[in-house]
Amino acid sequence: MGTWGSGNFESDTALDHLSLVIDRLVSDVTGAMTGDPVAIEPDEYWGVAVPCNLELLHTLAEAGHTTGLPAPEVIAAWKQTFLTVWERTIDDLGPSPAYKEERRAVLNRTFDQLAAVARQETAD
């Protein structure tokens, strides 16, 4: 395996590892988005973990450490699915109007920023 620099991601082994991490993040989101919608309700594990995974993918992409992100259309479909469940169930948890508005904005931004880097990746 080759090494071309002293950075943490400047070897074939490091990129193999990174690929496994990215694949896991994407696979987990894919599974959550195609599974039982109850699993992505705001107070369920995947309702919290999906946005975390998307943010991690975005952070890696912004640092230049991802390839093979899902297509922007896939991310848009995930957003639609996730936010539909979120809107349908968030009021059952009794959030304040301010929290609900702020959280909705964060969720929208999270999906949109990943879709933007995925569009850029396909354009390159």
C-alpha positions as CSV (number, residue, x, y, z in Angstrom):
1,M,0.0,0.0,0.0
2,G,1.2,3.4,-0.9
3,T,1.9,6.5,1.3
4,W,2.2,9.9,-0.3
5,G,2.4,12.2,2.7
6,S,2.5,12.5,6.5
7,G,-1.1,13.4,6.9
8,N,-3.6,11.1,8.5
9,F,-5.4,10.5,5.2
10,E,-2.4,10.3,3.0
11,S,-2.0,6.6,2.5
12,D,-4.0,3.8,0.9
13,T,-4.7,2.2,4.2
14,A,-6.1,5.4,5.7
15,L,-8.3,5.9,2.6
16,D,-9.5,2.3,2.9
17,H,-10.4,2.9,6.5
18,L,-12.1,6.2,5.6
19,S,-14.1,4.4,2.9
20,L,-15.4,1.9,5.5
21,V,-16.4,4.8,7.8
22,I,-18.2,6.6,5.1
23,D,-19.9,3.5,3.8
24,R,-21.1,2.8,7.3
25,L,-22.5,6.3,7.8
26,V,-24.3,6.1,4.4
27,S,-25.5,2.5,5.0
28,D,-26.9,3.4,8.4
29,V,-28.8,6.4,7.1
30,T,-30.1,4.3,4.1
31,G,-31.4,1.7,6.5
32,A,-33.1,4.2,8.7
33,M,-34.7,6.0,5.8
34,T,-36.1,2.8,4.3
35,G,-37.1,1.1,7.5
36,D,-39.9,1.6,9.9
37,P,-40.7,5.3,10.1
38,V,-41.2,5.0,13.9
39,A,-37.4,4.5,14.1
40,I,-36.7,8.1,12.8
41,E,-39.2,9.9,15.1
42,P,-37.5,12.8,17.0
43,D,-37.2,10.9,20.3
44,E,-35.9,7.6,18.7
45,Y,-32.3,6.6,18.2
46,W,-32.3,7.1,14.4
47,G,-34.3,10.3,14.7
48,V,-31.2,11.7,16.4
49,A,-28.4,9.7,14.7
50,V,-29.4,10.3,11.1
51,P,-28.8,14.1,11.3
52,C,-25.5,13.3,13.1
53,N,-24.4,11.0,10.3
54,L,-25.3,13.6,7.7
55,E,-23.3,16.2,9.5
56,L,-20.3,13.9,9.8
57,L,-20.5,13.2,6.1
58,H,-20.7,16.9,5.3
59,T,-17.8,17.7,7.6
60,L,-15.7,15.0,5.9
61,A,-16.7,16.2,2.5
62,E,-15.9,19.8,3.3
63,A,-12.4,18.7,4.5
64,G,-11.9,16.9,1.1
65,H,-12.2,13.4,2.6
66,T,-15.2,11.9,0.9
67,T,-16.1,10.4,-2.4
68,G,-19.1,8.4,-3.3
69,L,-21.7,10.4,-1.5
70,P,-25.3,9.5,-2.3
71,A,-26.8,11.4,-5.2
72,P,-28.4,14.7,-4.4
73,E,-31.8,13.2,-5.4
74,V,-31.4,10.5,-2.8
75,I,-30.5,13.0,-0.1
76,A,-33.6,15.1,-1.1
77,A,-35.8,12.0,-0.8
78,W,-34.2,11.3,2.7
79,K,-35.0,14.9,3.7
80,Q,-38.6,14.5,2.6
81,T,-39.1,11.3,4.5
82,F,-37.3,12.5,7.6
83,L,-39.0,15.8,7.8
84,T,-42.5,14.3,7.1
85,V,-42.0,12.0,10.1
86,W,-40.5,14.9,12.2
87,E,-43.4,17.2,11.4
88,R,-46.0,14.5,12.2
89,T,-44.5,13.6,15.6
90,I,-42.6,16.5,17.1
91,D,-45.6,18.1,18.7
92,D,-46.3,14.9,20.7
93,L,-43.0,15.7,22.6
94,G,-44.2,19.2,23.7
95,P,-41.3,21.3,22.4
96,S,-41.4,25.1,22.7
97,P,-42.2,27.0,19.5
98,A,-38.7,28.4,19.5
99,Y,-37.0,25.0,19.8
100,K,-39.3,23.6,17.1
101,E,-38.5,26.4,14.7
102,E,-34.7,26.3,15.4
103,R,-34.6,22.5,15.2
104,R,-36.5,22.5,11.9
105,A,-34.0,25.0,10.5
106,V,-31.0,22.9,11.6
107,L,-32.6,19.8,10.1
108,N,-33.2,21.5,6.8
109,R,-29.7,22.9,6.7
110,T,-28.2,19.5,7.5
111,F,-29.8,17.8,4.6
112,D,-29.3,20.8,2.2
113,Q,-25.6,21.2,2.9
114,L,-24.9,17.5,2.3
115,A,-27.0,17.7,-0.9
116,A,-24.9,20.7,-2.0
117,V,-21.6,18.9,-1.6
118,A,-23.0,15.8,-3.3
119,R,-24.0,18.0,-6.3
120,Q,-20.5,19.5,-6.3
121,E,-19.0,16.0,-6.2
122,T,-21.0,14.9,-9.2
123,A,-20.1,18.1,-11.1
124,D,-16.4,17.6,-10.6
